[in-house]
Amino acid sequence: MRRLSALALGVLKHSAASETLGAMVKDVDNNAALAAAAALGAIGTDEAFEQLAPPLPEHGLKILPPLKE
């Protein structure tokens, strides 16, 4: 249920949920954490990316610079 809720918030681009989703990215349930990360990416605001960035190195991932247009 939490995974679906997180994904729905991303689809709706509900930026007010960024902090809650940021906490969910650290969830022990990997599927819930991935859903929260996907939702934050879909929301796409600076605040959402700030919530997403800190946990990435813990999972062996890094943030790449934006592509030049």
C-alpha positions, 0 to 999 in steps of 0.5 A, spaced: 500 500 500 505 504 501 508 503 494 502 505 491 501 511 495 508 513 494 507 512 486 501 516 486 504 522 489 509 522 484 504 521 478 500 527 481 507 531 482 505 532 489 511 536 491 508 537 499 509 530 500 517 531 498 519 530 505 515 524 507 517 521 501 525 523 502 524 519 509 521 513 505 527 513 501 531 510 507 525 505 508 528 497 510 522 495 505 526 496 498 520 496 494 517 502 498 524 505 498 524 505 490 517 507 489 519 513 494 525 515 490 521 514 483 516 519 486 521 524 488 524 523 481 517 524 478 515 530 482 522 533 479 522 540 484 529 542 487 526 540 494 524 533 491 531 532 489 534 535 495 530 529 499 533 524 494 540 526 493 543 524 500 541 516 500 543 515 494 551 514 496 548 509 501 546 504 495 552 505 491 549 510 486 551 517 484 548 523 482 550 525 475 550 533 472 544 535 468 545 534 461 546 540 457 540 542 452 
